[in-house]
């Protein structure tokens, strides 16, 4: 897999029916290593190691309903009270981050009501804070570190 624009992290791999699999610490199992999964695994490590979010507050690959349709988010970070603090949309490194990608995460956020959004293809990362009063998002240089307050 290609080097991404994240700090270097270590992962566990295995060969699974002639496909490479990576161990997902959250799902507690090996998952097939696709380019998007490579980005997702790096993103989870980034949130855990760099931003200090406990793994117990991070969730990956779960279904949600958006306008009656079943969708699947990549990464969600919860607050200790159960509210959603961050939604992350991961794309493969070959996928350009476009307005369409931001529209996708904004649609997911209609249901989830997160405070922050992160969009990444592993090479480029975009961070936003939601401004619900004005119905838009404000681009940030980074997302906040975890704090227990």
C-alpha positions in Angstrom: 0.0 0.0 0.0 1.1 3.5 -0.7 2.6 5.8 1.9 0.0 8.3 3.2 0.2 11.8 4.6 -0.1 10.5 8.2 2.6 9.8 10.8 4.0 6.3 10.4 2.0 3.7 12.3 2.5 -0.1 12.8 -0.2 -2.5 11.7 -0.7 -6.3 11.8 -1.2 -8.0 8.4 -2.0 -11.5 7.2 -2.6 -13.2 3.9 -6.3 -14.2 3.7 -7.2 -16.3 0.6 -4.5 -14.6 -1.4 -5.7 -11.2 -0.2 -3.8 -9.0 2.3 -5.8 -8.3 5.5 -5.1 -5.8 8.2 -6.1 -6.2 11.8 -8.7 -3.6 12.9 -8.3 -2.8 16.5 -11.9 -1.6 16.8 -13.6 -4.5 15.1 -11.1 -6.9 16.7 -10.7 -8.8 13.4 -8.7 -8.9 10.2 -10.4 -7.0 7.3 -9.4 -7.0 3.6 -6.9 -4.2 2.9 -8.5 -2.0 0.3 -7.1 1.5 -0.5 -10.0 3.0 1.4 -9.4 0.7 4.4 -5.8 1.7 4.4 -6.9 5.3 4.8 -9.5 4.4 7.5 -6.9 2.4 9.5 -4.5 5.4 9.4 -7.2 7.8 10.4 -8.2 5.7 13.5 -4.5 5.6 14.6 -4.3 9.4 14.0 -7.3 10.0 16.2 -6.1 7.6 18.9 -2.4 8.4 19.0 -2.1 12.0 17.8 -5.4 13.4 19.0 -5.6 11.1 22.1 -9.2 9.9 21.6 -9.8 6.6 23.5 -10.6 3.7 21.2 -13.7 3.1 23.3 -15.1 6.4 21.8 -14.3 5.6 18.2 -16.6 3.5 15.9 -16.1 2.4 12.3 -18.2 1.2 9.4 -21.7 1.3 10.9 -25.0 1.8 9.1 -27.2 4.9 9.4 -30.4 6.0 7.8 -30.3 9.2 5.6 -33.5 10.3 4.0 -34.8 6.7 4.2 -31.7 5.2 2.6 -29.3 3.0 4.4 -25.7 4.4 4.3 -22.5 3.5 6.0 -20.2 5.9 7.8 -16.4 5.4 7.9 -15.4 6.7 11.3 -17.4 8.4 14.1 -15.9 9.7 17.4 -18.3 9.9 20.3 -18.2 12.2 23.3 -18.4 10.3 26.7 -22.1 11.4 27.0 -22.9 9.6 23.7 -23.2 12.6 21.5 -21.2 12.5 18.3 -18.2 14.8 18.2 -16.5 13.9 14.8 -17.6 12.2 11.6 -14.8 11.1 9.3 -15.3 10.3 5.6 -12.4 8.3 4.2 -11.7 7.9 0.5 -9.0 5.9 -1.4 -5.9 8.0 -2.2 -6.9 7.9 -5.9 -10.2 9.7 -5.1 -10.1 13.5 -5.3 -11.7 15.4 -2.5 -14.5 17.3 -4.2 -17.6 19.2 -3.2 -19.5 16.0 -3.8 -17.5 14.3 -1.0 -18.3 17.2 1.3 -22.0 17.0 0.3 -21.9 13.3 1.2 -20.6 13.9 4.7 -23.0 16.8 5.2 -25.9 14.5 4.3 -24.7 11.9 6.9 -24.4 14.7 9.4 -28.1 15.6 9.0 -28.8 12.4 11.0 -25.7 12.4 13.2 -25.3 16.0 14.2 -21.6 16.0 14.8 -19.6 19.0 16.0 -16.7 18.4 13.6 -16.2 16.8 10.2 -13.0 15.3 8.7 -12.6 14.3 5.1 -9.5 12.5 4.0 -8.1 10.5 1.1 -5.0 9.8 3.1 -3.0 12.5 1.2 -5.2 15.5 1.8 -7.1 16.1 5.1 -9.9 18.7 5.6 -11.3 19.6 8.9 -14.5 21.5 9.6 -16.5 22.7 12.6 -20.2 22.8 12.2 -22.0 26.1 12.5 -25.6 25.0 12.9 -26.9 28.5 13.5 -25.8 29.6 10.0 -26.2 26.2 8.4 -22.7 25.8 7.2 -19.2 24.6 8.2 -16.1 26.5 9.0 -12.8 25.1 7.7 -10.1 24.5 10.4 -6.4 23.7 10.3 -7.0 20.7 12.5 -9.6 19.0 14.7 -9.3 19.4 18.5 -7.5 16.9 20.7 -9.6 14.8 23.1 -10.3 16.5 26.4 -12.3 15.0 29.2 -14.1 18.2 30.1 
